């Protein structure tokens, strides 16, 4: 009884949630008009892309991989979105093409890593350079515009209450929730914990890895469309910094870089934490000479805090089983 009563303390995403709450409260006092609707809309509009790509990055890491090309995919999607608008193509067709291309980019990563068995870090570093290079070739200098109706819709409230950018996060969460109702839940986590053991147990490890990169590519495509709605223009370098920020968000959110441990919601809390820290530093009117230093110290403290909690969870994992239940036990029948 005591174990179940305090089981929530073993939740890997708990430290990120606590830090989000702390910095949210800090911003109420530091950021002028933080709770006003237009400020919240602006915050979500510019930071939902990071949240989207963090979810995709989390899926890859849980499956035992790594992807540093997602920021480049976002940049390329942004540039393509602008270029397609110049052709007069319908908005629905523009979005469809962007999402299909992001799926193909994720599939390329997955095939090279999952089937050709090339090191994930090396592969995604190379493809990141390719995607970023194509984006620069298509749009050497920032410019262009996206469809006006999309920009107006993205930066508005649905029914006058719900910020439209939130819908992008809800969409990705809904997709992930559906996937977690399938054998993919068992396959992803077991592949990340011990790929060799999972393979012997009948798990399609390589296909699972390919899928994780395809899903990550899709989330980057959705994030690229969201980022386009925020910037309302094209920039071949606009998303490059998001790759490392997404990995940091995953670590802060309690997702083990070793694979197989963590929850997608943790990466979202981690992304929100990073965004709130940036807003706090800017709103505090810290000198530009010290902004990076102070932000880095805060983020380092957040990462160390999350890692300490993760080590404690892993220690308990060895004694009582993985946090959130035994994936293999819960889903073994389903996977079979």
C-alpha positions, 0 to 999 in steps of 0.5 A: 500500500505504501509503495503505490501511495508514493509511486508517483514520486518515481515518475521520470517527468516529475522534476521537469513538471516541478521546474515548469511550475516554479518558472511559470510562477517566477514569470508571473512576477518578472514578465510584465502582463505574463498572464494576459492572453496576447502574451500567452499566445505569443509565448506559445506561438514561438515555442510550440515548434520546440515542443513538437520536435522534442516529442519526436526526439523523445520517441527516437531516444526511447527506442535507443537512437539519437537524432540531431537532424530534426532542427534542419528538417524544420528549417527545410520545411519552413523554406519549402512552405514559403517556396510553395506559397510563391507558386500559388499552390493551395494551403492544404496542398502546401501543408500536405507536401511539407508533411510528406517531405518531412516523413521522407526525410525521417524515413531516410534517417531510419533506413540508414540507421535501422537497416544499414546499421550506421551509427545514429549520431553520425548518420543524423549529423550527415543528413542534418548537413544535407537538409540544411544545405538544401534549405540554404540552396533554396533560400540563401537569404531570409525572405518570402512569406507564408499563406496569409490566412494560415499566419492569421489563423495560427496567431489567434484563438480558437472559439476565442479561448483556445490558443491555436498553437496548442492544437499542434501539441494536442495533435502530436500527443493524440498520435502518440497516444494512439501508437501507445495502444498498439504493440509499438509501445512494447517494441519501442521500450524493449528495443531501447532497453536491450535491443539484442534481447528484444530481437531474440524475443521476436521484436522487429527491432530494426523496423521499430527503429525506422518507425521512430525516425519516421515519427520524429520526421513527422513531428519536425514537419509539424513543428516546421509548419508551426514555426512558419506560422510564428515567423511568417517568413522563410529562413534556412537557419531558423530551426537549427538550434532546436535539435540540441534544445530538443535533446536537452528537453528530453534529458530534463524531462526524465528520458534516459539517453541510454534508451527504454526509460521515460515518457513523452510528456516529460519531453514536453515539460522539458521543452516548456521549462527551456522556454520559460527559462529563456523568457525569465532571463529576457524579462529580467532585463539581464545584460546581453553579456550575461544572458547566455551565462545565466541561462546556461547555469539554470539549464545545467542545474535543471539537467543535473537535478533531472539526472539525479532523480533518474539515477534514483529511479534506475536504482529502484528499477533494479529492485522493483522493476521499471517506472510506470510498470513492466512494459514487457509484462504488460505488453508481451501478449499484445506484441505476440 
